Every structure is written in C-alpha cells, then in structure tokens.
Amino acid sequence: MSTKNKGEHNFSLQAFGHRASVYAIGNITVLASPFLLIPLYTHFMPRTEYGLLATLLLSGNFLTLLLIAFNGMALVLLRLIAYLSVKRGS
C-alpha cells in the first residue's frame, strides 16, 4: 500500500531538468529557424521580395502587439469604471 496522500506528486529534479531542456531546445529551434532559412528564402525570392515579406511580417507583429495592448487597456478601463461605480454607490 502506498503512503502517498491523494494529490501528492513524486517530484524528480532529474525529470524536471530533462523536460526543461527539451522545452528549451524546442524554443531555440523555433526562434532560430527563420534566421537559418534566410539563405533559402533569398535563393528562391529576389531580395526586394524578401524585404517586402520581412516588412509585412514585422508590421503584422507590431499590429498584434498594439491589439494586445489595446485589449489590456480596455480591461483596465472597464475595471476602473466598475470600481468607481461601486465606490460612488457606497
């Protein structure tokens, strides 16, 4: 019979290190792949088209950041309005 209580987990530092290294290698691969593919892109695309593609992707990333910031700001404003309405009602 096991002496572990329900909900307890066996924590192994070695297993954690293995999982963390797999996660880190995956992240590094994802981040390095666009850099490593530049020669392939420029071989099949003229440099001007690749520059246009890079500009388009960078603009998309910037727009995504703006939208995330806008959504966060909207949430903050809604919480402020709710807080002020409750405070005035008290």
C-alpha positions as CSV (number, residue, x, y, z in Angstrom):
1,M,0.0,0.0,0.0
2,S,1.3,3.4,-0.9
3,T,2.0,6.0,1.8
4,K,1.4,9.0,-0.6
5,N,-1.7,11.0,0.0
6,K,-4.2,11.7,-2.8
7,G,-3.0,14.7,-4.8
8,E,0.7,14.3,-3.9
9,H,3.1,14.0,-6.8
10,N,6.5,12.5,-7.0
11,F,8.9,15.3,-7.9
12,S,12.2,14.3,-9.5
13,L,14.8,17.0,-10.2
14,Q,16.3,14.9,-13.0
15,A,12.9,14.5,-14.8
16,F,12.3,18.2,-14.4
17,G,15.7,19.0,-15.9
18,H,15.1,16.7,-18.8
19,R,11.7,18.3,-19.5
20,A,13.1,21.8,-19.2
21,S,15.9,21.0,-21.6
22,V,13.5,19.6,-24.2
23,Y,11.4,22.7,-23.8
24,A,14.4,25.0,-24.2
25,I,15.7,23.1,-27.2
26,G,12.3,23.4,-28.8
27,N,12.1,27.2,-28.2
28,I,15.6,27.7,-29.5
29,T,14.8,25.8,-32.6
30,V,11.6,27.8,-33.3
31,L,13.4,31.1,-32.7
32,A,16.5,30.1,-34.8
33,S,14.6,28.6,-37.8
34,P,13.8,31.9,-39.5
35,F,17.4,33.0,-39.3
36,L,18.6,29.7,-40.7
37,L,16.2,29.8,-43.6
38,I,17.3,33.2,-44.9
39,P,19.6,31.7,-47.5
40,L,16.8,29.5,-48.7
41,Y,14.4,32.4,-48.9
42,T,16.8,34.7,-50.7
43,H,17.6,31.9,-53.2
44,F,14.0,31.4,-54.3
45,M,13.0,35.1,-53.9
46,P,14.6,38.2,-55.1
47,R,16.0,40.3,-52.2
48,T,13.4,43.0,-52.8
49,E,10.5,40.5,-52.4
50,Y,12.2,39.1,-49.3
51,G,12.5,42.6,-47.9
52,L,8.8,43.1,-48.6
53,L,7.9,39.9,-46.9
54,A,10.1,40.8,-43.8
55,T,8.4,44.2,-43.7
56,L,5.0,42.7,-43.9
57,L,5.7,40.1,-41.1
58,L,7.2,42.8,-38.9
59,S,4.2,45.0,-39.4
60,G,1.9,42.1,-38.5
61,N,3.9,41.5,-35.3
62,F,3.7,45.2,-34.4
63,L,-0.1,45.3,-35.1
64,T,-0.5,42.2,-32.9
65,L,1.3,44.0,-30.0
66,L,-0.9,47.0,-30.4
67,L,-4.0,45.0,-30.3
68,I,-2.9,43.1,-27.2
69,A,-2.0,46.4,-25.5
70,F,-5.4,47.9,-26.6
71,N,-7.3,44.9,-25.2
72,G,-5.3,45.1,-21.9
73,M,-6.1,48.8,-21.6
74,A,-9.7,48.2,-22.3
75,L,-9.8,45.7,-19.5
76,V,-8.1,48.2,-17.1
77,L,-10.6,50.9,-18.0
78,L,-13.6,48.6,-17.5
79,R,-12.3,47.6,-14.1
80,L,-11.8,51.3,-13.2
81,I,-15.3,52.1,-14.3
82,A,-16.7,49.2,-12.2
83,Y,-14.6,50.3,-9.2
84,L,-15.7,53.9,-9.4
85,S,-19.4,53.0,-9.8
86,V,-19.2,50.7,-6.7
87,K,-17.4,53.4,-4.8
88,R,-20.0,56.0,-5.7
89,G,-22.8,53.7,-4.7
90,S,-21.3,53.1,-1.2
